[in-house]
Amino acid sequence: MTDPRTILVIGTYDTKDDELNYLCDCIRQQGGEVLSMDVSVLGDPVQPTDLSKHDVAEAGGGTIAQAIESGDENIAMQIMARGAARLARRLYDAGRIDGVIALGGSMGTDLALDVCQALPLGVPKYVVSTVSFSAMLPPERLAADIQMILWAGGLYGLNSVCKSSLSQAAGAVLGAARAVEKPRRDRPLIGMTSFGKTILHYMVTLKPELEKRGFEVAVFHATGMGGRAFESLAAEGAFAAVFDFATQEVGNHMMGGLSAGADRLTNAGARGIPQIVAPGCYDLVDLIAWQPVPERFADFPAHDHNRLIKSVVLDEAGRREVARAHAEKLSGAKGPTAFLLPTRGCNEWDRPGADLHDADGLAAFCDEIEKTLPGNVTLHSLDAHINDAAFSAAALDILDDWIAQGVVKI
């Protein structure tokens, strides 16, 4: 390969020296180059790494001696996590790495999540972990484009089972570094949240209209991880404006559903990004379909979306609670914020005559929004359904006004 690409390989070389060196060898055998980073605390690798544990601890604001003297492995690894994340970003900014792969159990994975969050979208980020995909990994810790590979048979020592995982991971990160098409910044980006077209379909109308105006549009599937990616990019300031029209994850987090994290509906506002918000599917809480329905929802109406997702329908009290949460989260917004309130319903299943229609519940939500929405948010009540053409037209009118004022730039 004329363009070999360099991969940063991170792990505790004192306890996983053989495994990490095997991973490095696999990358080199495929024509890649390696920078090795040791995040050990107590021991030392057989051979020196490119970035030593002392380099990492120093970047984390401490020393290995301080980490050891703390007597607490959690404190020690947090020092190393800070240092590893800072060093990884410095290496990327200096053009020295094209991707990262980290190896570990729960401790190494904890550190790896910080490293991945420190790198921008489009930098290949692979975590080979004995706890990949575990429910212990909170959504707010996951980078928008993180990749995880389950490290089967990888707890202690090399074997043919774990080599299968490691060799695939080596090929994956190097291949991704060679193939990635990083996000362009030649057009301002609008971030939009939605669901599939059967329940919310405003994006079918809005996307081409926004593109005509010179924007690129990225639509995020708001089922927990999609909202997490949306919030992650909003926190980076990646969006020129947001059309956050599927805020169900706010209620999901409150009610124990598929959460996008406690900071859902806050990051665009914190960055001052102009935002238009609408409460798409606010009345539903998405649960894992193959698990028992929590007792609190045992008598609630429900919709089986598929074998993965079951949605329960909130009662009036729950809807008022979700409305107040929207108001509280938006109260911290530093930029222009408009709230579109479609008073005829906020998802296709909630239209009059549809299975999940609840006129009293919708009225309760609208009433609570009108009572609690803070003064920094402009309320636009619409005599329309969220999937009606009038809703999309209203959103475009707000955006066009912001463009005319210079609030949103093309």
SULZI-V249516 format. One record per run of one state. SS is the DSSP state (H for helix, E for strand, C for the rest). FROM is the first residue (numbers start at 0). TO is the last residue. Records with the same first field share a line. If there is no record, write none. Layout:
SS = FROM-TO + FROM-TO
//
This chain:
C = 0-4 + 11-15 + 29-31 + 38-49 + 51-51 + 59-62 + 69-71 + 93-97 + 104-104 + 118-122 + 129-137 + 141-145 + 150-158 + 179-187 + 194-200 + 212-214 + 221-223 + 236-239 + 244-244 + 246-246 + 255-265 + 270-272 + 279-282 + 288-293 + 297-300 + 304-307 + 313-314 + 330-335 + 342-346 + 350-357 + 372-375 + 382-387 + 405-409
E = 5-10 + 32-37 + 50-50 + 98-103 + 123-128 + 146-149 + 188-193 + 215-220 + 240-243 + 245-245 + 273-278 + 283-287 + 301-303 + 308-312 + 336-341 + 376-381
H = 16-28 + 52-58 + 63-68 + 72-92 + 105-117 + 138-140 + 159-178 + 201-211 + 224-235 + 247-254 + 266-269 + 294-296 + 315-329 + 347-349 + 358-371 + 388-404
//
